[in-house]
Amino acid sequence: MYYEKELAALKRSGRHRERHLYDPSLADLASNDYLGLADRPELMQAACRSLGAAPSHAAKASMLVNGYHQIHVDFEKALCTANDFEECIVMGSGFNANIAMIEALARRGDELFMDEMYHASGILATRLTEAKVTFFIHNDADDLRGKLASSTARRKIVAVEGIYSMEGDLLEREIIAVADEYDALLIVDEAHSSGVVGNRLMGVFDHYGIEVRQNHIKMGTLGKAYGSFGAYILASEHITDYLLNRAKPVIYATAPSLFDTLLGHKALNYIIANSEELTRQIKERRQLVKELLGVEMDGLIAPVAVGDNRKVIEIRDELKRQGILVGAIRQPTVESAIIRLIARLGVDKKVLIRAANIIRAYC
């Protein structure tokens, strides 16, 4: 067979992966549905009613042909208002959004400075650009400052995450200040921070009270806290105009699903209307995880160090036998194996406590 040796090596090292059918009987402490909105039928039903009143139920074409619908426009305007940005582009997924931004914005003669723990989609995108690519030490503002200071590039671009997907840590505020100091374009991937941090739960710009500037770019996803599927890019009118003309996943892809866009819009409205209660529940779960596992969460991701590929699978399987699903993350996604526990709001606190106690018994 074509890849028999490679697959055998993955199995020997405990790094072999396979798909697992979603089991609704398990308590979900593994998914990125941080607020439990994917389990709220009233949001789905509201999106269905809105779609039922629309003349078409599918986008049918690229946004630059005739796939750009009023449903997209309304959501983009709502996102701009909620996040204090000038313009917005809805996207098919966060993965595509990262490819779009990095491939289009980083040109020959430019230098892209990327956090070494940036998402795999961004790492892949660096292979598509003719710009110089420099990685800086994870969340280290001093290292970034030194690298920016020594750069002679015509344009400088910094790419970071709001909350890092595996480490679960929050972007250091000083990183934003350094990017502004050097007038670098700043891409902030807020996939895991939007809906989870901030006074209005809009992400790190909201969390730090930072006034949005022309060099700031925010990407957020709908497939996590918003309980839908898709993504969006928020930026200045100048940057969005450029992306509409150069970003291949915008130009050549069918416009995002109308249903998913509507569902994301309903979720945004829900988050805005219920931000105080959601924030209270988030803080409550952070405190529980800190007390039981000694892990301080900036968001709702608790990475529990295990360090052994086979042991992390053993812990995951034991929790599954107990009716609880968690993530068992191994190399190369992380340097050392972790249990990735998501303290999501859609699961009863008693289940979270039981899961933490089982993990603690192993670790």
C-alpha positions in Angstrom: 0.0 0.0 0.0 1.1 3.6 -0.7 1.5 4.8 2.9 1.7 1.6 4.9 5.1 2.4 6.5 4.1 5.9 7.5 0.8 4.7 9.1 2.6 2.0 11.0 5.1 4.5 12.4 2.2 6.7 13.6 0.6 3.8 15.3 3.8 2.7 17.0 4.4 6.2 18.4 0.8 6.6 19.7 0.1 9.5 17.2 -2.3 7.7 14.9 -5.6 9.6 14.5 -9.1 8.7 13.3 -12.5 10.2 13.1 -15.0 9.6 16.0 -18.7 9.7 15.4 -20.4 12.4 17.5 -22.1 10.8 20.4 -24.9 13.0 21.9 -25.1 10.8 25.0 -21.6 12.0 26.1 -21.1 15.1 28.2 -19.1 17.4 25.9 -16.0 18.9 27.5 -14.1 18.6 24.2 -15.6 20.9 21.6 -15.0 24.6 21.1 -18.7 25.5 21.6 -17.7 27.5 24.6 -21.0 29.1 25.4 -23.2 26.0 24.6 -25.0 27.9 21.9 -24.9 25.0 19.4 -27.3 23.2 21.8 -29.9 26.0 22.0 -32.7 25.1 19.6 -34.3 28.6 19.8 -31.3 30.1 18.0 -31.5 27.5 15.2 -35.3 28.0 14.9 -34.9 31.8 14.7 -32.3 31.3 11.9 -34.7 29.0 10.1 -37.5 31.5 10.2 -35.3 34.2 8.9 -34.0 32.0 6.1 -37.5 30.9 5.2 -38.4 34.5 4.5 -35.4 35.0 2.2 -35.8 34.7 -1.6 -32.9 32.2 -1.7 -31.6 29.7 0.8 -28.1 29.4 -0.6 -25.5 31.9 -1.7 -25.0 30.2 -5.1 -21.9 32.1 -6.2 -18.8 34.1 -5.1 -19.5 37.4 -3.2 -18.0 39.2 -6.3 -20.5 37.6 -8.7 -24.0 37.5 -7.2 -23.4 35.5 -4.0 -23.4 38.5 -1.7 -26.8 38.7 0.1 -28.4 41.1 2.4 -28.0 38.4 5.1 -24.3 38.8 4.8 -24.5 42.6 4.8 -26.7 42.7 8.0 -24.3 40.4 9.9 -21.2 42.3 8.8 -22.7 45.6 9.9 -23.7 44.1 13.3 -20.1 42.8 13.8 -18.6 46.2 12.9 -20.9 47.9 15.5 -20.2 45.3 18.2 -16.4 45.4 17.7 -15.8 49.0 16.7 -14.3 48.2 13.3 -15.0 50.1 10.0 -15.6 47.1 7.7 -16.1 43.4 7.7 -15.9 40.4 5.3 -17.8 37.2 6.1 -15.8 34.1 5.3 -16.4 30.4 4.8 -14.2 29.3 7.7 -11.4 30.5 10.1 -8.9 28.3 8.2 -9.8 30.0 4.9 -9.7 33.4 6.6 -6.1 32.9 7.8 -5.1 31.7 4.3 -6.8 34.7 2.8 -5.2 37.3 5.1 -1.7 36.0 5.2 -1.3 35.1 1.6 -2.8 38.4 0.4 -1.3 40.9 2.8 2.2 39.6 3.1 3.9 40.6 -0.3 7.4 40.4 -1.7 9.5 42.9 0.2 7.4 42.6 3.3 8.2 40.7 6.5 5.6 38.7 8.5 6.3 38.2 12.2 4.3 35.3 13.5 4.0 33.9 17.0 5.6 30.5 17.0 2.4 29.0 18.4 0.1 30.4 15.8 -2.6 28.1 14.4 -1.8 25.6 11.7 -3.8 27.5 9.1 -1.5 30.4 9.5 1.6 28.3 9.3 0.3 26.7 6.1 -0.3 30.2 4.7 3.3 31.2 5.3 4.3 28.7 2.6 2.1 30.6 0.1 3.7 34.0 0.5 6.8 35.6 -1.0 7.3 37.8 2.1 10.1 37.0 4.5 8.6 35.0 7.5 10.0 35.4 11.0 8.7 33.5 14.0 9.0 35.1 17.4 9.0 33.5 20.9 5.5 32.7 22.0 3.7 35.8 23.5 7.1 37.5 24.0 6.8 41.3 23.4 10.5 41.9 23.9 11.5 39.3 21.3 9.0 40.8 18.8 10.3 44.3 19.5 13.8 43.3 18.8 12.9 41.5 15.5 10.8 44.4 14.3 13.6 46.9 15.2 16.1 45.0 13.0 13.8 44.6 10.1 14.3 46.6 6.9 11.1 45.4 5.3 8.9 47.9 3.5 5.8 46.6 5.4 5.8 44.8 8.6 2.9 42.4 9.6 2.4 40.7 13.0 0.2 37.7 13.4 -1.0 36.5 16.8 -4.0 34.9 18.5 -6.3 36.3 21.1 -6.3 33.1 23.1 -4.1 30.3 21.9 -6.0 27.2 21.0 -3.8 24.6 22.8 -2.0 26.6 25.4 -5.2 28.5 26.4 -3.2 31.6 27.3 -4.3 35.2 26.5 -2.4 37.5 24.1 -0.1 39.8 26.1 -1.3 43.4 25.8 2.3 44.6 25.2 2.3 42.7 21.9 -0.4 45.1 20.5 1.5 48.1 21.8 4.7 46.9 20.1 2.9 46.4 16.7 1.5 49.9 17.0 4.9 51.4 17.9 6.3 50.0 14.6 3.2 50.8 12.6 2.9 47.1 11.8 -0.3 45.6 10.5 -1.6 43.5 13.3 -3.6 40.3 12.6 -5.3 39.0 15.7 -6.9 35.6 15.3 -9.8 35.7 17.9 -11.2 32.3 17.2 -10.9 31.2 20.8 -11.3 34.6 22.5 -14.3 36.2 20.8 -17.4 35.3 22.9 -15.2 34.4 25.9 -13.3 37.4 27.1 -14.0 41.2 27.3 -16.5 43.4 29.0 -18.9 42.7 26.2 -17.4 39.2 25.4 -16.1 40.6 22.0 -12.5 39.4 22.5 -9.1 40.8 23.4 -9.5 44.4 22.0 -12.6 44.6 24.2 -10.8 42.9 27.1 -8.0 45.4 27.1 -10.1 48.4 26.2 -8.0 49.1 23.2 -9.2 51.6 20.7 -9.2 50.1 17.2 -6.6 51.6 14.8 -6.1 51.5 11.1 -3.4 48.8 11.4 -5.6 46.4 13.4 -7.2 43.4 11.8 -9.4 40.9 13.7 -10.5 37.5 12.5 -13.2 35.6 14.3 -14.9 32.3 13.8 -18.5 31.2 14.0 -17.8 27.6 14.7 -16.7 28.1 18.3 -18.4 30.4 20.8 -21.0 31.4 18.2 -22.3 27.8 17.7 -22.4 28.0 13.9 -19.9 27.7 11.0 -17.9 30.3 9.1 -15.8 33.3 10.0 -15.3 37.0 9.5 -12.5 39.5 9.0 -12.8 42.9 10.6 -10.5 45.7 9.5 -10.3 49.2 8.0 -12.1 50.1 4.8 -8.7 50.3 3.1 -7.7 46.8 4.2 -11.0 45.1 3.4 -11.0 46.7 -0.1 -7.6 45.2 -0.7 -8.6 41.8 0.5 -11.7 41.8 -1.7 -9.4 42.4 -4.6 -6.4 40.1 -3.7 -7.5 37.4 -1.3 -8.1 34.2 -3.3 -10.5 32.5 -0.7 -12.7 35.6 -1.0 -12.6 35.9 -4.8 -12.8 32.3 -5.9 -14.9 30.6 -3.2 -18.7 30.5 -3.0 -20.0 33.0 -0.5 -20.6 31.7 3.1 -23.8 29.7 3.8 -26.8 31.9 4.4 -28.1 29.7 7.2 -24.8 29.6 9.0 -24.5 33.4 8.7 -28.0 33.9 10.1 -27.2 31.5 12.9 -24.0 33.4 13.7 -26.0 36.7 13.7 -28.6 35.2 16.2 -25.7 34.1 18.4 -24.1 37.6 18.3 -27.4 39.1 19.4 -27.7 36.5 22.2 -24.2 37.2 23.5 -24.7 40.9 23.5 -28.1 40.6 25.3 -26.8 38.1 27.9 -23.1 39.1 28.3 -23.4 39.7 32.1 -24.8 36.3 32.9 -22.5 34.5 30.5 -19.5 36.3 32.0 -20.6 35.2 35.5 -20.8 31.6 34.4 -17.4 31.8 32.7 -15.8 33.1 35.8 -17.4 30.4 37.9 -16.0 27.6 35.7 -12.5 29.2 35.7 -12.5 29.2 39.5 -13.6 25.5 39.6 -10.8 24.4 37.3 -8.3 26.4 39.2 -9.4 24.8 42.5 -9.6 21.2 41.2 -6.7 21.0 38.7 -4.5 24.0 39.5 -4.9 25.3 36.0 -5.6 29.1 35.6 -7.7 29.6 32.4 -7.7 32.9 30.6 -10.6 31.7 28.5 -12.3 28.3 28.8 -9.4 26.1 27.6 -7.7 24.0 30.3 -4.6 22.3 29.0 -3.6 19.6 31.5 0.0 18.4 31.0 0.3 14.6 30.7 3.4 14.2 28.6 2.8 10.6 27.4 0.9 9.8 24.2 -0.4 6.5 25.4 -1.4 7.8 28.9 -3.3 10.7 27.5 -5.4 8.3 25.4 -5.9 6.1 28.5 -7.3 9.1 30.4 -9.5 10.1 27.5 -10.9 6.6 27.2 -11.6 6.3 31.0 -13.5 9.6 30.9 -15.4 8.3 27.9 -16.4 5.2 29.8 -17.7 7.6 32.5 -19.8 9.4 29.9 -17.5 12.4 29.4 -15.7 13.5 26.3 -12.4 15.5 26.4 -9.6 16.1 23.9 -6.4 14.0 24.0 -3.9 16.2 22.1 -0.6 14.7 20.9 2.3 15.7 18.8 2.7 17.4 16.4 -0.3 19.6 17.4 1.5 20.1 20.8 5.1 19.6 21.9 4.0 17.3 24.7 0.7 15.4 25.1 -2.1 17.2 27.0 -5.7 16.6 28.0 -7.6 19.5 26.6 -10.6 20.1 28.8 -13.1 22.7 27.7 -15.1 24.1 30.6 -18.0 25.0 28.4 -21.2 26.5 29.6 -23.4 23.9 28.0 -22.4 21.2 30.5 -23.5 21.0 34.1 -20.9 22.1 36.7 -21.2 18.7 38.5 -20.0 16.9 35.3 -17.1 19.4 35.1 -16.2 18.6 38.7 -16.3 14.9 38.1 -14.2 15.1 35.0 -11.6 17.2 36.8 -11.4 14.7 39.7 -10.8 11.8 37.3 -8.1 13.7 35.5 -6.5 14.6 38.8 -6.4 10.9 39.8 -4.2 10.2 36.8 -2.0 13.2 36.9 
